[in-house]
Amino acid sequence: MQRRHSLYLITGCLALVISGIPGWAPAGDTDLATKVTGEWIRYEHDQIHIARIDERTHTLETYSQYGDLWRKFSGDLELATKDGNKLYTVSNHKRLHPSRGGSVPSQFIASYILHANQLFFIRGVFDKTVEQPQIHEFRKTDAPDDQLLIAARSGNLETVAKLLDAGVKADTTVPHSYTALAYAAAGGHLQIMKMLLKNGAQIETQARFNKTPLLHAAGSNQVAACKLLVEKGANLEAVNRGGRNCVFETCFWGQPETLAYFLSIGCDPNPTSNGSTPLHHAVARLRHNGNQQVYDRYVDCVRILLKHGADKSKKNNSGKTAGELAVERGHPSVAELLGE
């Protein structure tokens, strides 16, 4: 319901934008091109979308919340008019493959409307490329709150210090983001973590998905950062919105070293959430996608859980053990490891 109301609100905003509010310039206006140029950001789910725009080209990059580049589109930017509405339209799109290299042509069509300091990405409103219209808001990355999150994520200690000195709150968030402390921890930036804590960052602040900094860091391979958070009093029993703790997070993201650390300090290898255990999670995340390194990380999580006493006889809400789930999903070697 909340999402539906948000869509109505944004759609109403777009109606105002395209109907000629003050400041909306005709296609081809130099001032309008200048306003849209720059770097824009949007946080969504466990993804970070960054649009980089200049007068002629547009690049859209999608990263995980841990900084891994998942996909990238690049295309030609045009000032255009569609059905009487003045838009920025991206054409001649190419999809770049970060893992495999190279690029392929893409039918992806993107249009943007600029309003105030917000850039609205739209699909399916002026074209029929998707069944459900999509409207997403991007913000310029030059806002201080965004700058702090970006600096914490990238490990820029000097910028973090300047922003904190200028009065930016250490625990600031933007829509759908985690905290600066969470990003610094996930990146292993220990000095930034200490600086944020010294300047008021709270160890248990919940942000996206109700995750604390420790829950976010648990999905990374930054064991030293997790240790620092635990030493500062982070709650090992904290759970995210889905009721899953740090052991679940390590298995969801395939981080065997971090999992081993949590189990070594006494975390339970057999918690349950909606009927599933970390073993179920690790097996469910196995993918036959050609990335053997990632696959092996999840198998290592299974091995580590078993080593620390994970109960492989536990069944999920569908009545399946982790071993039976491995058989069902076509992972015979993992099923054998689990006694099937």
ABEGO torsion letter per residue (X at the ends): XAAAAAAAAAAAAAAAAAAGBBGBBBBGBAAAAAAABEBBBBBBEABBBBBBBBAABBBBBBBBAAGBBABBBBBBBBBBBBGGBBBBBBBGBBBBBAAAEEBBBBABBBBBBBBEABBBBBBGAABAABABBBBBBBBBAABAAAAAAAAAAAGBAAAAAAAAAAGBBAABBBBGBBBAAAAAAAAGBAAAAAAAAAAGBBAABBBBGGBBAAAAAAABABAAAAAAAAAAGBBAABBBAAGBBAAAAAAAAGBAAAAAAAAAAGBBAABBBGGBBAAAAAAAABBBAGBAAAAAAAAAAAAAAAAAGBBAABBBAAGBBAAAAAAAAGBAAAAAAAGX
